[in-house]
Protein backbone atom coordinates (compact mmCIF):
# COMPACT_ATOMS: atom_id res chain seq x y z
CA UNK A 1 0.00 0.00 0.00
CA UNK A 2 1.13 3.57 -0.61
CA UNK A 3 3.40 5.22 1.92
CA UNK A 4 2.00 8.43 3.42
CA UNK A 5 4.57 10.98 4.60
CA UNK A 6 3.09 13.28 7.24
CA UNK A 7 6.03 15.67 7.73
CA UNK A 8 4.68 18.23 5.24
CA UNK A 9 1.53 18.52 7.34
CA UNK A 10 3.40 19.22 10.60
CA UNK A 11 4.37 22.80 9.73
CA UNK A 12 2.18 23.20 6.70
CA UNK A 13 3.56 25.12 3.73
CA UNK A 14 1.62 23.21 1.07
CA UNK A 15 -0.02 26.28 -0.47
CA UNK A 16 0.99 29.94 -0.95
CA UNK A 17 -0.73 30.84 2.35
CA UNK A 18 2.13 29.05 4.15
CA UNK A 19 0.17 28.91 7.42
CA UNK A 20 2.77 26.83 9.24
CA UNK A 21 0.18 25.07 11.42
CA UNK A 22 0.61 21.52 12.68
CA UNK A 23 -2.20 19.74 10.89
CA UNK A 24 -1.07 16.37 12.27
CA UNK A 25 -1.93 17.73 15.74
CA UNK A 26 -5.45 18.51 14.50
CA UNK A 27 -4.95 22.21 13.85
CA UNK A 28 -6.30 23.88 10.71
CA UNK A 29 -5.04 26.73 8.59
CA UNK A 30 -6.74 28.72 5.83
CA UNK A 31 -7.81 25.52 4.05
CA UNK A 32 -9.76 24.49 7.15
CA UNK A 33 -8.52 20.89 7.13
CA UNK A 34 -6.29 18.78 9.35
CA UNK A 35 -3.98 16.02 8.12
CA UNK A 36 -6.96 13.64 7.90
CA UNK A 37 -8.19 13.44 4.32
CA UNK A 38 -11.85 14.37 3.89
CA UNK A 39 -13.70 13.54 0.67
CA UNK A 40 -17.09 14.92 -0.36
CA UNK A 41 -17.81 12.83 -3.45
CA UNK A 42 -16.26 10.38 -5.89
CA UNK A 43 -17.98 9.56 -9.16
CA UNK A 44 -18.10 9.84 -12.95
CA UNK A 45 -18.73 13.48 -13.88
CA UNK A 46 -19.89 14.59 -17.33
CA UNK A 47 -19.82 18.35 -16.81
CA UNK A 48 -16.13 18.95 -17.48
CA UNK A 49 -14.79 20.04 -20.86
CA UNK A 50 -15.08 17.38 -23.60
CA UNK A 51 -11.37 16.41 -23.48
CA UNK A 52 -11.94 15.21 -19.92
CA UNK A 53 -15.57 14.03 -19.77
CA UNK A 54 -15.56 12.19 -23.08
CA UNK A 55 -18.28 9.57 -23.34
CA UNK A 56 -17.69 7.77 -20.01
CA UNK A 57 -17.10 10.70 -17.69
CA UNK A 58 -14.24 12.08 -15.66
CA UNK A 59 -13.53 10.16 -12.45
CA UNK A 60 -13.91 13.14 -10.16
CA UNK A 61 -12.86 13.16 -6.50
CA UNK A 62 -14.00 16.27 -4.63
CA UNK A 63 -11.72 16.97 -1.66
CA UNK A 64 -12.89 19.08 1.27
CA UNK A 65 -11.41 22.43 2.19
CA UNK A 66 -9.71 25.08 0.06
CA UNK A 67 -6.79 27.46 0.59
CA UNK A 68 -8.45 30.20 -1.49
CA UNK A 69 -11.66 31.00 0.35
CA UNK A 70 -13.35 33.00 -2.43
CA UNK A 71 -16.58 34.35 -0.93
CA UNK A 72 -18.46 33.56 -4.15
CA UNK A 73 -17.41 29.88 -4.23
CA UNK A 74 -20.09 27.61 -5.71
CA UNK A 75 -18.71 24.58 -3.86
CA UNK A 76 -19.08 26.28 -0.48
CA UNK A 77 -20.58 23.13 1.07
CA UNK A 78 -17.22 21.44 0.82
CA UNK A 79 -14.74 24.31 0.49
CA UNK A 80 -15.82 26.21 3.62
CA UNK A 81 -18.47 24.05 5.33
CA UNK A 82 -16.34 20.90 4.99
CA UNK A 83 -19.22 18.53 4.26
CA UNK A 84 -17.50 15.22 3.63
CA UNK A 85 -16.28 11.93 5.02
CA UNK A 86 -12.92 11.12 6.55
CA UNK A 87 -10.98 8.57 4.50
CA UNK A 88 -7.80 6.68 5.20
CA UNK A 89 -5.21 6.51 2.46
CA UNK A 90 -6.19 2.88 1.82
CA UNK A 91 -9.87 3.80 1.48
CA UNK A 92 -9.03 6.68 -0.86
CA UNK A 93 -6.93 4.42 -3.08
CA UNK A 94 -9.75 1.87 -3.15
CA UNK A 95 -12.17 4.57 -4.33
CA UNK A 96 -9.74 5.48 -7.11
CA UNK A 97 -9.54 1.84 -8.16
CA UNK A 98 -13.33 1.57 -8.20
CA UNK A 99 -13.66 4.65 -10.40
CA UNK A 100 -11.08 3.28 -12.82
CA UNK A 101 -12.98 0.00 -12.96
CA UNK A 102 -16.11 1.91 -14.00
CA UNK A 103 -14.33 2.96 -17.19
CA UNK A 104 -13.86 6.69 -16.56
CA UNK A 105 -11.37 8.49 -18.79
CA UNK A 106 -9.22 9.89 -15.97
CA UNK A 107 -8.96 10.44 -12.23
CA UNK A 108 -9.76 14.09 -11.55
CA UNK A 109 -8.57 15.42 -8.17
CA UNK A 110 -10.45 18.62 -7.31
CA UNK A 111 -8.75 21.15 -4.96
CA UNK A 112 -5.79 18.85 -4.35
CA UNK A 113 -2.92 21.04 -3.15
CA UNK A 114 -3.61 21.02 0.60
CA UNK A 115 -3.79 17.20 0.52
CA UNK A 116 -0.79 16.71 -1.72
CA UNK A 117 1.02 14.14 0.49
CA UNK A 118 -2.06 11.89 0.28
CA UNK A 119 -2.42 12.35 -3.47
CA UNK A 120 1.25 11.76 -4.13
CA UNK A 121 1.16 8.51 -2.14
CA UNK A 122 -2.08 7.39 -3.80
CA UNK A 123 -0.81 8.21 -7.29
CA UNK A 124 2.44 6.36 -6.81
CA UNK A 125 0.63 3.31 -5.48
CA UNK A 126 -1.85 3.24 -8.35
CA UNK A 127 0.95 3.57 -10.88
CA UNK A 128 2.85 0.75 -9.17
CA UNK A 129 -0.28 -1.39 -9.61
CA UNK A 130 -0.22 -0.69 -13.35
CA UNK A 131 -3.02 1.88 -13.63
CA UNK A 132 -2.45 3.98 -16.76
CA UNK A 133 -5.38 6.42 -16.57
CA UNK A 134 -4.30 10.07 -16.69
CA UNK A 135 -4.29 11.88 -13.34
CA UNK A 136 -5.77 15.38 -13.44
CA UNK A 137 -4.77 18.19 -11.03
CA UNK A 138 -7.91 20.38 -10.93
CA UNK A 139 -7.05 23.54 -9.00
CA UNK A 140 -7.63 27.24 -8.34
CA UNK A 141 -4.37 28.29 -9.98
CA UNK A 142 -3.16 29.73 -6.65
CA UNK A 143 -0.34 27.22 -6.27
CA UNK A 144 3.22 27.36 -5.00
CA UNK A 145 5.28 27.40 -8.22
CA UNK A 146 8.12 25.56 -6.50
CA UNK A 147 5.84 22.57 -5.93
CA UNK A 148 4.73 22.13 -9.54
CA UNK A 149 7.66 19.87 -10.45
CA UNK A 150 6.65 17.53 -7.61
CA UNK A 151 3.05 17.57 -8.81
CA UNK A 152 4.18 16.77 -12.34
CA UNK A 153 6.02 13.71 -11.10
CA UNK A 154 2.60 12.15 -10.49
CA UNK A 155 0.01 14.21 -12.40
CA UNK A 156 -0.42 14.15 -16.18
CA UNK A 157 -2.90 16.98 -16.72
CA UNK A 158 -3.19 20.38 -15.07
CA UNK A 159 -6.57 22.15 -15.08
CA UNK A 160 -5.91 25.44 -13.25
CA UNK A 161 -8.16 28.45 -12.96
CA UNK A 162 -6.74 31.84 -13.75
CA UNK A 163 -9.15 34.00 -11.78
CA UNK A 164 -7.58 37.44 -11.51
CA UNK A 165 -5.21 39.79 -13.30
CA UNK A 166 -6.22 42.58 -10.91
CA UNK A 167 -4.41 42.34 -7.52
CA UNK A 168 -7.01 44.58 -5.87
CA UNK A 169 -9.85 42.32 -6.96
CA UNK A 170 -7.93 39.27 -5.78
CA UNK A 171 -7.43 40.94 -2.41
CA UNK A 172 -11.14 41.71 -2.15
CA UNK A 173 -12.31 38.25 -3.18
CA UNK A 174 -9.83 35.95 -1.41
CA UNK A 175 -7.40 38.18 0.50
CA UNK A 176 -4.55 37.31 -1.85
CA UNK A 177 -3.23 40.36 -3.73
CA UNK A 178 -0.35 38.16 -4.90
CA UNK A 179 -2.75 35.89 -6.81
CA UNK A 180 -1.91 37.22 -10.33
CA UNK A 181 1.87 36.87 -10.02
CA UNK A 182 1.69 33.58 -8.10
CA UNK A 183 -0.81 32.00 -10.49
CA UNK A 184 1.21 33.14 -13.51
CA UNK A 185 4.43 31.64 -12.15
CA UNK A 186 2.63 28.40 -11.31
CA UNK A 187 1.06 28.24 -14.77
CA UNK A 188 4.42 28.83 -16.42
CA UNK A 189 5.85 25.93 -14.40
CA UNK A 190 2.90 23.68 -15.37
CA UNK A 191 3.31 24.42 -19.09
CA UNK A 192 7.06 23.83 -18.82
CA UNK A 193 6.43 20.47 -17.14
CA UNK A 194 3.70 18.96 -19.35
CA UNK A 195 3.07 21.35 -22.27
CA UNK A 196 -0.29 22.39 -23.65
CA UNK A 197 -3.15 19.91 -23.63
CA UNK A 198 -2.45 17.33 -26.30
CA UNK A 199 -4.90 16.85 -29.18
CA UNK A 200 -7.95 14.72 -28.53
CA UNK A 201 -10.78 13.24 -30.54
CA UNK A 202 -13.71 15.67 -30.39
CA UNK A 203 -16.12 12.72 -30.70
CA UNK A 204 -15.22 11.89 -27.10
CA UNK A 205 -13.91 8.44 -27.94
CA UNK A 206 -10.34 9.56 -27.18
CA UNK A 207 -9.76 12.05 -24.40
CA UNK A 208 -6.74 14.11 -23.38
CA UNK A 209 -3.88 12.34 -21.66
CA UNK A 210 -1.38 15.11 -20.91
CA UNK A 211 -0.97 18.86 -20.80
CA UNK A 212 -2.52 22.09 -19.49
CA UNK A 213 -5.92 23.69 -20.06
CA UNK A 214 -6.71 26.98 -18.28
CA UNK A 215 -10.14 27.96 -17.00
CA UNK A 216 -11.43 31.49 -16.39
CA UNK A 217 -14.76 32.29 -14.73
CA UNK A 218 -16.27 35.58 -15.84
CA UNK A 219 -17.53 37.52 -12.81
CA UNK A 220 -20.42 40.03 -12.84
CA UNK A 221 -19.28 43.60 -13.09
CA UNK A 222 -15.66 42.56 -13.56
CA UNK A 223 -15.30 42.43 -17.34
CA UNK A 224 -12.15 44.56 -17.18
CA UNK A 225 -10.47 41.88 -15.06
CA UNK A 226 -11.45 39.15 -17.52
CA UNK A 227 -10.16 41.13 -20.49
CA UNK A 228 -6.89 41.71 -18.66
CA UNK A 229 -6.61 37.97 -17.91
CA UNK A 230 -7.06 37.14 -21.60
CA UNK A 231 -4.46 39.67 -22.73
CA UNK A 232 -2.01 38.44 -20.10
CA UNK A 233 -2.42 34.79 -21.11
CA UNK A 234 -2.14 35.63 -24.81
CA UNK A 235 1.02 37.65 -24.25
CA UNK A 236 2.69 35.04 -22.03
CA UNK A 237 1.67 31.82 -23.79
CA UNK A 238 0.47 32.66 -27.30
CA UNK A 239 -2.66 31.53 -29.13
CA UNK A 240 -2.03 27.79 -28.71
CA UNK A 241 -2.85 27.85 -24.98
CA UNK A 242 -6.05 25.81 -24.47
CA UNK A 243 -8.56 28.05 -22.71
CA UNK A 244 -12.03 27.55 -21.24
CA UNK A 245 -14.20 30.64 -20.66
CA UNK A 246 -16.91 29.88 -18.10
CA UNK A 247 -20.25 31.66 -17.69
CA UNK A 248 -21.59 29.59 -14.80
CA UNK A 249 -21.35 32.23 -12.07
CA UNK A 250 -24.31 32.29 -9.70
CA UNK A 251 -24.56 34.53 -6.60
CA UNK A 252 -24.19 32.49 -3.43
CA UNK A 253 -25.54 33.48 0.03
CA UNK A 254 -22.22 35.07 1.01
CA UNK A 255 -22.58 37.43 -1.98
CA UNK A 256 -25.61 39.17 -0.46
CA UNK A 257 -24.86 42.84 0.09
CA UNK A 258 -21.73 42.68 -2.08
CA UNK A 259 -22.70 44.28 -5.39
CA UNK A 260 -22.12 43.44 -8.20
CA UNK A 261 -21.44 39.89 -6.95
CA UNK A 262 -25.03 39.64 -5.69
CA UNK A 263 -26.42 39.35 -9.21
CA UNK A 264 -26.01 36.88 -12.08
CA UNK A 265 -23.66 37.47 -14.97
CA UNK A 266 -25.24 39.51 -17.78
CA UNK A 267 -25.13 37.98 -21.29
CA UNK A 268 -23.46 41.12 -22.65
CA UNK A 269 -20.64 40.75 -20.12
CA UNK A 270 -19.91 37.19 -21.15
CA UNK A 271 -20.19 38.08 -24.84
CA UNK A 272 -17.59 40.85 -24.49
CA UNK A 273 -15.11 38.45 -22.90
CA UNK A 274 -15.84 35.69 -25.42
CA UNK A 275 -15.43 38.10 -28.32
CA UNK A 276 -12.01 39.21 -27.11
CA UNK A 277 -10.89 35.60 -26.63
CA UNK A 278 -11.88 34.89 -30.21
CA UNK A 279 -10.33 38.14 -31.41
CA UNK A 280 -7.03 37.32 -29.74
CA UNK A 281 -6.92 34.18 -31.83
CA UNK A 282 -6.95 31.47 -29.15
CA UNK A 283 -7.06 28.32 -31.26
CA UNK A 284 -8.28 25.87 -28.62
CA UNK A 285 -11.11 27.80 -27.01
CA UNK A 286 -14.04 26.38 -25.06
CA UNK A 287 -17.10 28.52 -24.42
CA UNK A 288 -20.06 27.92 -22.13
CA UNK A 289 -23.63 28.71 -23.11
CA UNK A 290 -25.08 31.25 -20.69
CA UNK A 291 -28.58 30.46 -19.45
CA UNK A 292 -30.60 30.23 -16.25
CA UNK A 293 -30.02 26.51 -15.79
CA UNK A 294 -28.59 25.78 -12.33
CA UNK A 295 -28.15 22.07 -13.00
CA UNK A 296 -24.38 22.40 -12.86
CA UNK A 297 -24.49 23.70 -9.27
CA UNK A 298 -23.56 20.77 -7.04
CA UNK A 299 -25.44 19.78 -3.90
CA UNK A 300 -23.07 17.71 -1.80
CA UNK A 301 -25.76 17.07 0.81
CA UNK A 302 -27.26 14.47 -1.54
CA UNK A 303 -26.43 10.85 -0.84
CA UNK A 304 -25.75 10.08 -4.49
CA UNK A 305 -24.77 12.20 -7.48
CA UNK A 306 -24.45 15.86 -6.37
CA UNK A 307 -25.09 17.25 -9.86
CA UNK A 308 -28.67 17.57 -11.04
CA UNK A 309 -27.34 17.72 -14.57
CA UNK A 310 -24.09 18.11 -16.43
CA UNK A 311 -23.28 21.08 -18.58
CA UNK A 312 -19.72 21.49 -19.73
CA UNK A 313 -17.98 23.84 -22.10
CA UNK A 314 -18.02 23.23 -25.83
CA UNK A 315 -15.34 24.04 -28.42
C-alpha angles and dihedrals in degrees: 000000000000119000114238116208111204100184094094089059094053096074098011118218096150096125135032090267088072092196095175093211123149101245091175087065089055098260122137133213131192091310090060095225136112125214090280110099114237121194126193101188143349121194149109109294124196099184099083123096114292094257088064106030097043113158099311101042137246114283095236124192113189111205121202124245131028135217092215105061098194106185091221095054113147092204092057092135090070104020097054106004092047096218103177148094129270112244132189118226089254092053091047092051090049090054089052090051091050092052091050090051089056089064101249117164096235145349108257115199110198118206093355107159100088090051096043097129089058093046094047091052092045093047094050092049093049091049090049087055090055101256109156101182113125115258114224124207103207108188150152094252090242094114135142103257091211090063097053094088089056091049090050090055087071108016125073102188131039119203104180128169119230100203107165142028090170113080091199092055091047089052091050095047103040107000092250113118087170091064097104096051094039094048091047093051091047092049091049089053091048093051090047090052102046108004127224119326108287120240117279137188108266089210087073094239091110119035133192118285104182143013144049132301119179124215127204124187114208110225125208113262092006103093091130090061092050092049090050091050091053094049091047093051092045092050095046101039109017130228096305093072108114108236135186118199110201127204098179098110114139124175111252126204092266089059093067110119092014106103131223089020090062092073135061123262113273117234091234090057093053092043092055091053093044091049092053092048089054092043092053088058102242102177099199102046127158120196130191123221110240115225141131095267111126094184091113092060106101125227107201092183088078117099093224134023109000094204118082088199140349123246118168134173121278129213 
